[in-house]
Amino acid sequence: MILSLFVIAVLACSITCFETLSTSIPVSNQQPQSLLIANINLGTPPQNIPVMLFFGTNLPRLGQFILNKSVQGTNEIFDLLQKQIGMTNYYDLDSSTTSEQKGDYESVQEQSGYGGQMRGKYVQDVLQIGKLKFKYYFACAQKITSLNQAYSGGMIFFQRTEDNIFDLMYKQKIIKTRDYVLQGSTYEINGGYSSNKGYNLKMHFDLESNSQYYNYPPNQLVPNSDIFEMYCYGIYLDGEDISDKIKYKRIFIDQLTDTIDLGDNTIGIPLDLYSMLASKYDSVGRQQIFNCAKCQCDQIKNLPTITLITQEYKLTIDPSQYTQHIEQMDMCQVHLTQEKQFNFAKSLIFNSNIQVMYSKQPDTVRLIGAQTINHVNIDAIKYIFPIFTAIILTGLLFTFSWTIYQIQPLKLEQKQLKEKLNICIKL
């Protein structure tokens, strides 16, 4: 019985044993937020603070920071922007008993629409996510010289080259691995902007070594790169191999957020592939097709499916992923843009059932739910294998119990025979 319970616990843990940091994108008519917002607990006693999360390399030059409550009233325009998004919970450096000031802080002067300048202190304090606590070193902004956007309670980055909060937790031996998984979803909202979609993102971390996520094969990242990117070894348009016609064959799975609206589901493709599509499909060059109900007119229905083959995975980009119907105008938009590489991390994570696991040691990614190139049905294996293992262990347990049951009468018989022999010897 104890062994059976242990087996059940192990199987359950392989599916559910991890911590989760949940994020979302609030949308308001006053000011849409393009970035993911997560709530963290900073300081002692814990102060609940909403912060913006950036994923990728297209990051504000201001860097990572946490806003202290003293910024209120130091810049009238910034106060108004923060009020528009309903920002009220700021970090309070002076009220935290575990805060340690480490020196003066001054941000760079950024002139972009997402920039500005601020001053404060470098601080170390206790950051708590769920039940886990660790020491967090950060720039604490205490005075705003100028900021041109609302920043909620601060900014935290996730990128390939610099340590993120999971890396810090791992180095402090708070969690077992620095690997993390991004799981995205969308939901319909009333009003709002553009696509009328809300976005949620769950970040699973502190994974067990027997987690179901590790059933998927690791795909090597491009070495010596600052970006989470992988090589593409095959490119197909509606099944036709065009790999030799495309010069740049890298896939970015890094740029999940940037300084534009996350609701913009534009998919980036290499310049030579874009030129090829634009010359063959008029709708690609035009970008907007009117009188195209539900994006089902011939000009859209004839657009090709793009298939990419990586070291371990087969990725498909069908027209539904790069077109969008604007009901108010009965118009279909084609969201393809020319870049130096393939760039569709947002579409991959939010508009499909694929989750992405990022591993810095070694440099790999796993695409949970994606089709593998050997066409093995991983989804079936990850459930069948634990069940098969449980059946084997249960069978072994039953065999062991049955053997013990059979041996007991035999031992009794042997004891009785020995007693009879002893009596005969005495006689």
Steps between C-alpha positions, in 0.01 A plus 500: 500500500780744595686420177184558296444839662862591434463412131184711474676795667797477263272490195297797622816700571630437148200695373438772760813557716616852416452861607310749284528876452183626330488816291240684294452806282237739633324703231318827562347760274714765671832340422565152361792315655722316257696311764437210730433585864593270791448554871802445724555534875803711581642587841416406861215504575411407138383786281284389205617685189393466133801502265539488122680204345709531184605196296765528231773734389301800378504653848472857633845644569382605844565143615335316787374698799242517779315824570506626858189675633702823522473541119144620549486874461844537342370519141149616413477328161621168636254522791218543247615201293520280809157615614351406163601136548380499862846469655485535880730236656862615505800350676590680823874474563488657845230269638677174409706355785712289262596772250869584460613806304807432282575835337362775278306422180442715194344366181621581152331786322276341236337726245260245346125505557549226755788671679587770747726520805485430875718484812511302820695226680624151428325274749502137612181365652299178532287415197225241540325313217240260630656330802860552386719782633842615381731803509437743215738780397336780302499866404247684716374819331414768758467808280375540141675757284289409197317185389283485191302186581333331794714225650271351763726414799817434301653276233655151505677346197528145365771445240768250406818679608418653840378335818125515556317443826500121448877503444543689827278255686698208357836653596371551855389133503135592543384298197625182333550629145513829315277361219161666454197444278278766340134407450285764331127540444257763375144595584238723342431840655232761445625827355871569530731526205575328168449126538271520806711235666643472846823308562606277787841343550597235754866447581567153643830461686673288767431192287553146621752288305221256411266776380295423190665798330828311473330234285543735205835503319739794564564714193846660498514879486728692266835519685669829591177696460337750736157380389291190552508383139532170315599391151241413238614214274197478273248758368188398307213689336194278471733201501747636242861509620638854460784468752773576244328826403507647851827650625426555870367193677479591866190499719469749786308365798622785713307816421175434685455863605634830378409865521200461270159346569520128578163470326684556173530141373723584205723210396847587376645303209831536309515769233548260208202289611284811539596618150414156363156507663428862407572430132275194496219611734361849454346503848843473666621824343169679553471391866130592509218329309156660522166320460656179628255358752668297775819497286338235278526674161709331229792742536549391860401133470767452231784624723761231569584302809863550604671195653833521682720205597742546790738253661216335692170660403263566213330841528206605285385857432163487327307803367276513808808587706604799288161641398244687709143603425395852603124464531416873521657558157433155348870490426764231522853600596809300404749515789825411325803725514849475353785445744841336494366179657182320604347668803170368632546434872181685590290301254666175605432546871165682498326370188582129515506225758880505508691581817868594490760382750815714519816334631821699538704198615528348249390754236182333378128551462219248508173566315237328711212384280679555168538222245839334510683426175493125561119525524492321832180573687655650810161593644403133509834389640505744789174354632535137392853454636417596863187280486702210356761549774230500767353177360843331508567612858153391610561163334831462679337592830224244443754230404703572812190483722379178335843338542502586871149358528611174335817468708327525839318158479821339370696630800228372735512156337879493530477589869248227567715242317805603701308456824394149397860409418617626838236281673609193303864557592417522869306175482 
